[in-house]
Amino acid sequence: MSSGLPATVSSSRVLATVAGALALAVGAADLGPFAPAGLPFAGAVLVGAGVLFWVGVILQRRPGASGRWCVRAATAAALAAGVGHLAAGGGVAGLLPAVLGLSSVVLSALPASRRSWTPPRFSARRLVGAVGVTVLVLAGATVAGAAVAASPCSFPLVATSGLDVSSTGTGDGMRPTGTVSASDGTRLAYYAFVPAHPVAALVFFHGSGASSALGYLGFGRSLAANGVAAYLFDVRGHGASGGPRGDTPSPTQLTADVSTDVGVVARAHPGLPLFVGGHSAGAGIVLNSVGALGSRVSGYVLVAPDFGLHSETEAVAGAANFARVCQAPLVAATLSNGLVDGHRDAVAFAYTPAQVRSGLIPRYTAAMAIGQNATDARGVLGRLTHPVGVWIGSRDEVFVPAKVVAFAHAAPARLLSTSVVEGATHLSVLDGVGPQVASWMRSRA
């Protein structure tokens, strides 16, 4: 018995339906909290284009040309939004709805005999229309994706630390020198070590799960003893800084924080050469912030730097299991620009319960992990126009010194200085490298 549905389904309508679905999906992701500047506007236009695509598909079931005009208008909007999406760094995915829309427009202009197909018969009724099929497929894909994103992450308890933390201690009772207000109002704490007549200033950030009071104060004092004004900042969600532990509103907020911190120190020391640096993942935050710092910086100080997940500088033994990564929330947060799983725990560090009680952060959310991962370290190093110094211990447990040095050579040779500190581990390198860093800064200042 007939269902009353048409026996043929226009191929152009199928393409327009899929174009609408893609426009809605990409547009929604562009509106996520992790989206860089410019992407949300493109996302809003894509969402509007997606709705218009589907309105056009529905109208094409009726006589008249209004449905075709809707699809054409949606295609034009999707093309403009796709170009904006690409320009804002969103990649080519934003252009796919426009490509499908253009294909739909072309097919709709063909003779009817060349743009229709007959769906197969089932025992009870014919295949439902293209919109229904597409919606069912998208619903299934959405459910499957949600199931993957919601899959539990297993972070076993840690009995022994993945690092030699004997040099970090539990702080020496020093309180933060002060705080600055981030762009979202969060208070960011810092420890200042300023000699009477500094020749340069350094803004420095600690590594994963740590804080300035845990292993970095001696480094700051050593720099000050050698003529450098050192400002050690606690990353938000760490140490004496505000914010949920191990979390950030978005990865771009960390970049904004670095810019704020640098601005405060620059105003405190007008005319003084200003360097920015970090240890381990702190170096990753700095590399992600290079574009926002511009000419305010005279150079970069990278100590045992983490050049990112794809740098292939990580050790495969020793403390290779220092960080345990759960991929599901990282993938979901990345693809959705933080709409899904952005603040779910995604990385666990091999810190023992006693170390956690001392102030170390055992877990990072996807937002914090993405923000500290150097997304394009090779490209950033290659585009540097200011000097960069790299120091790493010969016994570093997390990274392979030779690979770190080799990777650093992506920077222009005339700007690069590297040093392997004999006998130093990932953390103990901070104990004796202060005079070397200060000397290097003086020579570049």
Rosetta blueprint (number, residue, H / E / L):
1 M L
2 S L
3 S L
4 G L
5 L L
6 P L
7 A L
8 T L
9 V E
10 S E
11 S H
12 S H
13 R H
14 V H
15 L H
16 A H
17 T H
18 V H
19 A H
20 G H
21 A H
22 L H
23 A H
24 L H
25 A H
26 V H
27 G H
28 A H
29 A H
30 D H
31 L L
32 G L
33 P L
34 F L
35 A L
36 P L
37 A L
38 G L
39 L H
40 P H
41 F H
42 A H
43 G H
44 A H
45 V H
46 L H
47 V H
48 G H
49 A H
50 G H
51 V H
52 L H
53 F H
54 W H
55 V H
56 G H
57 V H
58 I H
59 L H
60 Q L
61 R L
62 R L
63 P L
64 G L
65 A L
66 S H
67 G H
68 R H
69 W H
70 C H
71 V H
72 R H
73 A H
74 A H
75 T H
76 A H
77 A H
78 A H
79 L H
80 A H
81 A H
82 G H
83 V H
84 G H
85 H H
86 L H
87 A H
88 A L
89 G L
90 G L
91 G L
92 V H
93 A H
94 G H
95 L H
96 L H
97 P H
98 A H
99 V H
100 L H
101 G H
102 L H
103 S H
104 S H
105 V H
106 V H
107 L H
108 S H
109 A L
110 L L
111 P L
112 A H
113 S H
114 R H
115 R L
116 S E
117 W E
118 T L
119 P L
120 P L
121 R E
122 F L
123 S L
124 A L
125 R L
126 R E
127 L L
128 V L
129 G L
130 A H
131 V H
132 G H
133 V H
134 T H
135 V H
136 L H
137 V H
138 L H
139 A H
140 G H
141 A H
142 T H
143 V H
144 A H
145 G H
146 A H
147 A H
148 V H
149 A H
150 A L
151 S L
152 P L
153 C L
154 S L
155 F L
156 P L
157 L L
158 V L
159 A L
160 T L
161 S L
162 G L
163 L L
164 D L
165 V L
166 S L
167 S L
168 T L
169 G L
170 T L
171 G L
172 D L
173 G L
174 M L
175 R L
176 P L
177 T L
178 G E
179 T E
180 V E
181 S E
182 A L
183 S L
184 D L
185 G L
186 T L
187 R E
188 L E
189 A E
190 Y E
191 Y E
192 A E
193 F E
194 V L
195 P L
196 A L
197 H L
198 P L
199 V L
200 A E
201 A E
202 L E
203 V E
204 F E
205 F E
206 H L
207 G L
208 S L
209 G L
210 A L
211 S L
212 S L
213 A L
214 L L
215 G L
216 Y L
217 L H
218 G H
219 F H
220 G H
221 R H
222 S H
223 L H
224 A H
225 A H
226 N L
227 G L
228 V E
229 A E
230 A E
231 Y E
232 L E
233 F E
234 D L
235 V L
236 R L
237 G L
238 H L
239 G L
240 A L
241 S L
242 G L
243 G L
244 P L
245 R L
246 G L
247 D L
248 T L
249 P L
250 S L
251 P H
252 T H
253 Q H
254 L H
255 T H
256 A H
257 D H
258 V H
259 S H
260 T H
261 D H
262 V H
263 G H
264 V H
265 V H
266 A H
267 R H
268 A H
269 H L
270 P L
271 G L
272 L L
273 P L
274 L E
275 F E
276 V E
277 G E
278 G E
279 H E
280 S L
281 A H
282 G H
283 A H
284 G H
285 I H
286 V H
287 L H
288 N H
289 S H
290 V H
291 G H
292 A H
293 L H
294 G H
295 S H
296 R H
297 V L
298 S L
299 G E
300 Y E
301 V E
302 L E
303 V E
304 A L
305 P L
306 D L
307 F L
308 G L
309 L L
310 H L
311 S L
312 E L
313 T L
314 E E
315 A L
316 V L
317 A L
318 G L
319 A L
320 A L
321 N L
322 F L
323 A E
324 R E
325 V E
326 C L
327 Q H
328 A H
329 P H
330 L H
331 V H
332 A H
333 A H
334 T H
335 L H
336 S L
337 N L
338 G L
339 L L
340 V L
341 D L
342 G L
343 H L
344 R L
345 D E
346 A E
347 V E
348 A E
349 F E
350 A L
351 Y L
352 T L
353 P H
354 A H
355 Q H
356 V H
357 R H
358 S L
359 G L
360 L L
361 I L
362 P L
363 R E
364 Y E
365 T E
366 A H
367 A H
368 M H
369 A H
370 I H
371 G H
372 Q H
373 N L
374 A L
375 T L
376 D L
377 A H
378 R H
379 G H
380 V H
381 L H
382 G H
383 R H
384 L L
385 T L
386 H L
387 P L
388 V E
389 G E
390 V E
391 W E
392 I E
393 G E
394 S L
395 R L
396 D L
397 E L
398 V L
399 F E
400 V L
401 P H
402 A H
403 K H
404 V H
405 V H
406 A H
407 F H
408 A H
409 H L
410 A L
411 A L
412 P L
413 A H
414 R H
415 L H
416 L E
417 S E
418 T E
419 S E
420 V E
421 V E
422 E L
423 G L
424 A L
425 T L
426 H L
427 L L
428 S L
429 V H
430 L H
431 D H
432 G H
433 V L
434 G H
435 P H
436 Q H
437 V H
438 A H
439 S H
440 W H
441 M H
442 R H
443 S H
444 R H
445 A L
